[in-house]
Amino acid sequence: MSTVVDFKPPSAWRRPQDGSKCGFKHKAMVRFLALTRRRLCVLGLHSTMDCTAPQSGSSGDLEGSSNCDCWCGCGRRQVLASILGTSLATSEAGLHAGGLDDGYLVQTLRAVHPKRPDWYEEFYAQSIKCGMVAYEAEAAKYKEKLFESLRQRSAATTVLELGVGTGPNLKYYARSGSGMSVIGIDPNEKMEKYARAAAADAGLSNSQFKFIHAVGEQIPLATSTVDSVISTLVLCSVKDLNSTLQEVKRVLKPGATFYFLEHVAAQEGSSVRFWQNVLDPVQQFVADGCHLTRDTLSGIQSASFASVAADRINISSAFLISPHVIGTAQSSRL
């Protein structure tokens, strides 16, 4: 049985209320949380804490009916089976046909990604907004290459981004100048205001960007409806990697492409791999399920895409997650 503690963050953790930039104590906590971020997993990241968070939006919390409020690593299949029972197959059939059952989607979301306290999700969003500057600067050349490939290889009109977060990739879509429409999903609804601000800064109109509070294991889109899917630093933290990749294949149109930039396990015997092995259990707990030792490329290669092309690269500003893979996976043509 899990024990849920109603813990309030100390005042030193909180962002200054006078509109100023990150204060010293707040900055220290941002650095700490940024080291263990779910999506960026930026243990060892040399971050720059010089940003001002946008004002909170007015959207309310989505309350699911799941009784699982713990921060545990409950398996997706077991949790879904126990919570949703026999309605799972029926609901999935309706979802894949394009019919969205909001109650079912919220249940699935909460089963895969249990609800965290609002202050935690908000602080998480702030930490990643403030704590990924150095990483993004170094990764920019690789992202530019990846998104250039997306712009050149497909007449993409609708793109799905898994784990859109605070929207650091949105500027790359806007450069296409082709009226591209982007759907971003993320399990942390507090990311939305940051993502929308990034979309506006990038020149994407409201009609070109849509944020959906959802998880990759159950994408709330109909089958064969998107031209491309992109994932950057997301697959490390999904509960069920194979289910997520099968969902990517499902929503892609025939012959469409999945683009990815993901951190992976370091080479066996290396000092980085040693520390990944030591810290992986802690990382999964404090960084929202991030796996330091996940072999994501093997998972992609085993997911029955028509073809996979990938290169291994190194992002030196993020020590424990410095090994990366960048590449594409092609869906089968009919």
C-alpha positions in Angstrom: 0.0 0.0 0.0 1.3 3.4 -0.9 1.4 6.3 1.5 0.7 9.7 0.0 2.2 12.7 1.8 0.8 16.1 1.2 4.1 17.9 1.0 4.3 21.7 0.4 7.6 23.0 -1.0 9.6 25.3 1.3 9.4 29.0 0.5 13.0 28.9 -0.7 12.0 26.7 -3.6 9.4 29.1 -4.8 9.9 31.6 -7.6 10.1 35.3 -6.5 6.6 36.8 -6.6 7.8 40.3 -7.5 8.3 39.3 -11.2 12.1 39.3 -10.9 14.3 36.7 -12.4 15.2 33.5 -10.6 16.5 34.3 -7.1 19.5 32.6 -5.6 17.6 30.0 -3.5 15.1 29.4 -6.3 17.9 29.2 -8.8 19.6 26.5 -6.6 16.5 24.4 -6.6 16.0 24.9 -10.3 19.5 23.6 -10.8 18.8 20.6 -8.6 15.5 19.7 -10.3 17.0 20.3 -13.7 19.5 17.6 -12.9 16.7 15.1 -12.6 14.2 16.2 -15.1 12.0 13.5 -16.6 12.2 14.5 -20.2 15.7 16.0 -20.4 17.2 13.9 -17.6 19.8 16.6 -17.4 22.1 15.2 -14.7 25.3 17.0 -15.3 23.8 19.6 -17.6 25.5 23.0 -17.4 22.5 25.2 -17.4 21.9 28.9 -17.5 19.2 30.1 -15.1 18.2 33.4 -16.7 14.6 33.3 -17.7 11.3 34.7 -16.6 8.4 32.3 -16.5 5.2 33.4 -18.3 2.1 33.9 -16.2 0.0 30.8 -15.4 -2.8 30.0 -17.6 -6.4 29.6 -16.6 -6.8 25.9 -17.6 -7.9 23.7 -14.7 -6.6 20.3 -13.7 -7.9 17.2 -15.3 -9.0 14.9 -12.6 -9.0 11.2 -13.5 -10.9 8.5 -11.7 -7.8 6.4 -11.0 -7.0 5.8 -7.4 -3.3 5.6 -8.1 -1.9 8.8 -6.7 1.5 7.4 -5.9 4.8 8.1 -7.6 5.5 4.5 -8.2 6.5 2.8 -11.4 3.4 0.8 -11.8 3.4 -1.2 -15.1 1.1 0.2 -17.8 -0.5 -3.1 -18.7 -1.2 -4.1 -15.1 -2.5 -0.7 -14.1 -4.7 -0.3 -17.2 -6.1 -3.8 -16.8 -7.0 -3.2 -13.1 -8.4 0.3 -13.6 -10.1 0.0 -17.0 -11.0 -3.7 -17.1 -12.8 -5.1 -20.1 -13.7 -1.6 -21.4 -10.1 -1.1 -22.6 -10.5 -3.0 -25.9 -13.8 -1.3 -26.7 -12.5 2.2 -25.9 -9.3 1.6 -27.9 -11.3 0.5 -30.9 -13.3 3.7 -30.7 -10.2 5.8 -30.3 -8.4 4.3 -33.2 -11.5 4.9 -35.3 -11.3 8.6 -34.4 -13.9 8.7 -31.6 -12.4 10.3 -28.5 -13.7 9.2 -25.1 -12.5 12.0 -22.8 -13.2 10.0 -19.6 -11.2 7.1 -21.0 -8.3 9.3 -22.1 -8.1 10.9 -18.6 -8.1 7.4 -17.0 -5.4 6.2 -19.3 -3.3 9.3 -18.7 -3.6 8.9 -15.0 -2.8 5.2 -15.2 0.3 5.7 -17.2 1.3 9.0 -15.6 -0.2 9.4 -12.1 -1.2 12.9 -11.1 1.5 14.9 -9.3 0.8 17.9 -7.1 0.2 21.1 -9.0 3.2 22.8 -7.4 5.5 20.0 -8.5 4.3 19.9 -12.2 4.6 23.7 -12.3 8.0 23.7 -10.8 9.1 21.0 -13.2 7.9 23.0 -16.1 9.8 26.1 -14.8 12.9 24.1 -14.2 13.1 22.8 -17.7 12.3 26.2 -19.2 15.1 27.7 -17.2 17.5 24.8 -17.2 18.0 23.6 -20.7 19.7 26.6 -22.3 23.2 25.1 -22.6 21.9 21.8 -23.8 19.7 23.4 -26.5 22.7 25.5 -27.7 24.8 22.4 -28.2 22.0 20.3 -29.7 20.9 23.0 -32.1 23.1 21.9 -35.0 21.8 18.3 -34.7 18.2 19.5 -34.4 18.6 21.8 -37.4 19.8 18.8 -39.4 16.9 16.7 -38.2 14.2 19.3 -38.9 15.8 20.2 -42.3 15.3 16.5 -43.2 11.7 16.7 -42.1 11.1 19.9 -44.2 12.8 18.4 -47.3 11.7 14.8 -47.2 8.0 15.3 -46.7 5.2 17.6 -47.7 4.3 17.5 -44.0 1.2 19.4 -43.2 0.4 17.8 -39.9 3.2 16.9 -37.5 2.9 15.2 -34.1 5.5 15.9 -31.4 5.8 13.5 -28.5 6.6 15.3 -25.2 6.5 18.8 -26.6 7.3 20.2 -23.1 8.0 23.9 -23.1 8.3 24.0 -26.9 12.0 24.3 -27.6 11.5 22.7 -31.0 8.7 24.9 -32.3 11.1 27.4 -33.8 12.4 24.7 -36.2 8.9 24.0 -37.6 8.2 27.7 -38.2 11.3 28.0 -40.4 9.6 25.8 -43.0 7.3 28.6 -44.0 4.9 26.1 -45.4 2.0 26.6 -43.0 2.8 23.4 -41.1 0.4 22.4 -38.4 1.9 21.0 -35.2 0.2 18.8 -32.5 2.2 18.6 -29.3 1.3 16.1 -26.6 2.7 16.1 -23.0 1.6 14.4 -19.8 2.4 17.6 -17.8 -0.4 20.1 -18.5 1.7 22.9 -16.9 3.9 22.8 -19.9 1.1 24.2 -22.1 1.5 27.9 -21.3 5.3 27.7 -22.0 4.7 25.8 -25.3 2.1 28.2 -26.4 4.4 31.1 -25.7 7.2 29.4 -27.7 4.8 28.8 -30.6 3.8 32.5 -30.6 7.5 33.5 -30.4 8.2 31.2 -33.4 5.4 32.8 -35.4 3.1 29.8 -35.3 -0.6 30.9 -35.2 -3.1 29.5 -32.8 -4.5 27.4 -35.7 -1.0 26.0 -36.4 -0.3 24.7 -32.9 -2.4 22.4 -30.7 -1.4 21.2 -27.2 -3.0 17.9 -26.0 -2.6 16.6 -22.4 -1.8 13.0 -23.2 0.8 10.2 -23.1 2.6 8.4 -25.9 1.3 5.0 -24.9 -2.2 6.1 -25.9 -2.1 8.9 -28.5 -5.5 10.5 -28.9 -5.5 10.7 -32.7 -7.1 8.5 -35.3 -5.1 6.0 -37.3 -3.0 7.2 -40.3 -3.6 10.9 -39.7 -0.2 12.6 -39.3 2.5 13.2 -41.9 5.4 13.0 -39.4 6.1 12.3 -35.8 9.1 13.7 -33.9 10.5 12.8 -30.5 13.4 14.6 -28.8 14.5 13.4 -25.3 11.2 11.7 -24.6 11.5 7.9 -25.1 13.8 7.6 -22.1 10.8 8.2 -19.8 7.8 6.6 -21.4 6.4 3.7 -19.2 6.1 1.3 -22.2 8.6 2.0 -25.0 7.2 -0.6 -27.4 3.6 0.5 -26.9 4.6 4.1 -27.6 6.4 3.1 -30.8 3.4 1.1 -31.9 1.2 4.1 -31.4 3.7 6.2 -33.5 3.4 3.7 -36.3 -0.4 3.7 -35.9 -0.9 7.4 -36.3 1.6 7.8 -39.1 0.3 7.8 -42.6 1.6 5.0 -44.9 5.2 5.7 -45.9 5.5 8.6 -43.4 8.6 9.2 -41.2 9.3 9.2 -37.4 12.2 11.5 -36.5 14.1 11.1 -33.2 16.9 12.5 -31.1 17.2 10.6 -27.9 19.8 10.0 -25.2 20.7 6.3 -24.7 22.8 4.0 -22.5 26.5 4.6 -22.8 28.9 1.9 -24.0 29.4 -1.0 -21.6 32.6 -0.6 -19.5 32.8 3.2 -19.9 32.8 5.5 -16.8 29.6 7.1 -18.0 27.9 3.7 -18.1 29.2 2.9 -14.6 27.5 6.0 -13.2 24.4 5.4 -15.3 24.1 2.0 -13.8 24.6 3.4 -10.2 22.1 6.3 -10.6 19.5 4.8 -12.8 17.1 3.7 -10.0 17.3 7.2 -8.4 16.9 8.8 -11.8 13.7 6.9 -12.5 12.3 8.0 -9.2 13.2 11.6 -9.1 13.1 12.3 -12.9 9.6 11.1 -13.7 10.6 7.7 -15.0 13.7 8.6 -17.0 15.9 5.5 -17.7 19.6 6.3 -18.0 20.4 2.8 -19.3 17.6 2.3 -21.8 18.7 1.0 -25.2 16.2 3.1 -27.2 17.7 2.5 -30.6 17.3 -1.2 -30.2 13.7 -0.6 -29.3 13.1 1.4 -32.4 14.9 -1.2 -34.6 12.7 -3.9 -33.1 9.4 -2.1 -33.6 8.9 -3.3 -37.1 9.3 -0.1 -39.0 10.0 -0.5 -42.7 13.5 1.0 -42.3 15.5 2.7 -39.6 18.6 4.9 -40.2 20.5 6.4 -37.2 23.8 7.8 -36.1 25.3 7.9 -32.6 26.4 11.4 -31.4 27.6 12.9 -28.1 26.2 16.0 -26.3 29.1 16.9 -24.0 27.2 19.5 -21.9 25.1 16.7 -20.4 27.5 14.2 -18.8 25.2 11.3 -17.8 23.0 11.6 -20.9 25.8 12.6 -23.3 25.4 9.5 -25.6 22.6 10.1 -28.1 21.1 8.6 -31.2 19.7 10.7 -34.0 17.8 9.3 -37.0 14.6 8.4 -38.8 12.3 5.4 -39.0 10.0 4.9 -42.0 6.5 3.5 -41.7 5.4 0.8 -44.1 3.6 1.7 -47.3 0.3 0.1 -48.1 
